[in-house]
Structures are given as structure tokens and as C-alpha cells.
């Protein structure tokens, strides 16, 4: 009987920790998106104009998400002394996508650098 009680309390403690972590992560993601969405849109527009190529407007992205690290940087996780390591594994990025599909343009805004990177996916 006591063993069942201990297991039940351990499960409740695990569920509490998971729920608190989920709430914290969702709140932090919403706060980062709210704080940096407009900057990301402006940076993506200016990056596209700087390149001199015509393309879609980033004012109404289909999805906005926050990720840690930019996937396009060619750095391995064990290369800690590489100057680009923080951009790949540490910096938060606001990712704007214009739609669904394989050839959809994606813009990754580096919050630390304040720079946008536009790519075709």
C-alpha cells in the first residue's frame, strides 16, 4: 500500500514539473514572438530589398516560431571554438514562413545579431 502511494506521489510530482516547464516554455515563446515579430518582419523585408531580388512580402507570414540556433550554419556541436558556434546552437531566432510546402521561403531573424537570413526550403 505504501509503495503504491509513493509511486502515485512520484507520478504527480513528475506531472507537476512537466506542466510547469510547458507553461514556462509556452509563455517565453509567446513573449519572444510578441517582442521581436515586427523587427523580424522589417529585417526580412530589408534583407530581400538589399539583395535586389523580387519576392513575397513578409508582412503576413503563415507561421511565426521561435527556435534556438540557425540550421543553415555549417558547424558541428563539438566545434566549440568556432566563431559561428553561438549562431548555430545558442542564439534565439524568430522563424517566419510564408506557407506550406517544400519550396516555401523561410526567413530566420537572429535576435542577438539583429539580422535576417532568407532561404528557400
C-alpha positions in Angstrom: 0.0 0.0 0.0 2.8 2.4 0.9 4.6 1.6 -2.3 1.5 2.5 -4.4 1.3 5.8 -2.5 5.0 6.6 -3.2 4.6 5.8 -6.9 1.5 7.9 -7.1 3.2 10.8 -5.5 6.2 10.5 -7.8 3.9 10.5 -10.8 2.1 13.6 -9.5 5.5 15.3 -8.9 6.6 14.5 -12.4 3.4 15.7 -13.9 3.7 19.0 -11.9 7.2 19.6 -13.1 6.3 18.8 -16.7 3.3 21.1 -16.6 5.3 24.0 -15.1 8.0 23.5 -17.7 5.5 23.5 -20.5 3.8 26.7 -19.2 7.1 28.4 -18.9 8.3 27.5 -22.4 5.0 28.5 -24.0 4.9 31.8 -22.1 8.5 32.6 -23.0 7.9 31.7 -26.7 4.8 33.9 -26.8 6.7 36.8 -25.2 9.7 36.5 -27.6 7.3 36.4 -30.6 5.4 39.4 -29.3 8.6 41.3 -28.7 10.5 40.5 -31.9 7.8 39.8 -34.6 7.8 43.3 -36.0 11.6 43.6 -36.0 11.8 40.2 -37.8 9.3 41.3 -40.4 11.2 44.5 -41.1 14.6 42.8 -41.2 13.3 40.1 -43.6 11.9 42.8 -45.9 15.1 44.8 -45.9 17.2 41.7 -46.5 15.2 40.9 -49.5 15.4 44.5 -50.8 19.2 44.6 -50.1 19.7 41.5 -52.2 17.8 43.3 -55.0 15.5 40.3 -55.7 11.8 40.5 -56.0 9.8 38.2 -53.9 7.0 37.9 -51.5 6.1 40.4 -48.8 6.9 39.2 -45.3 4.1 41.4 -43.7 1.7 38.4 -43.3 3.7 35.3 -42.6 1.8 32.0 -42.4 3.6 31.0 -39.2 5.9 32.6 -36.7 8.0 30.4 -34.4 11.0 30.8 -32.1 13.9 28.3 -32.3 17.3 28.1 -30.8 20.1 28.2 -33.4 20.1 28.7 -37.2 20.1 25.4 -39.0 21.9 26.7 -42.1 25.2 27.3 -40.3 27.8 24.6 -41.0 29.2 24.0 -37.5 29.2 20.7 -35.6 28.2 20.7 -31.9 31.8 19.7 -30.8 33.4 22.7 -32.6 33.1 25.0 -29.5 35.9 27.3 -30.6 34.3 28.1 -34.0 33.2 31.7 -34.2 29.9 30.7 -35.7 29.0 28.2 -32.9 26.7 30.5 -31.0 24.7 31.4 -34.1 24.1 27.6 -34.7 23.4 26.4 -31.1 22.8 29.4 -28.8 21.1 32.4 -30.4 17.3 32.6 -30.4 15.8 33.0 -33.9 12.4 34.1 -35.0 11.4 32.0 -38.0 8.9 33.4 -40.5 7.4 31.1 -43.1 5.1 32.2 -45.9 3.2 28.9 -46.5 3.3 25.2 -46.5 5.5 23.1 -48.9 9.0 22.3 -49.9 9.8 25.5 -51.9 8.4 27.9 -49.3 10.6 30.9 -48.5 11.8 31.0 -44.9 13.3 33.9 -43.0 15.3 33.4 -39.9 15.8 36.5 -37.8 18.7 36.3 -35.3 17.6 38.2 -32.2 21.2 38.6 -30.9 22.7 39.8 -34.2 19.6 41.7 -35.3 20.0 40.2 -38.8 17.7 38.3 -41.1 18.6 35.3 -43.3 16.2 34.4 -46.1 16.3 31.0 -47.7 14.2 28.7 -49.9 13.2 25.5 -48.2 
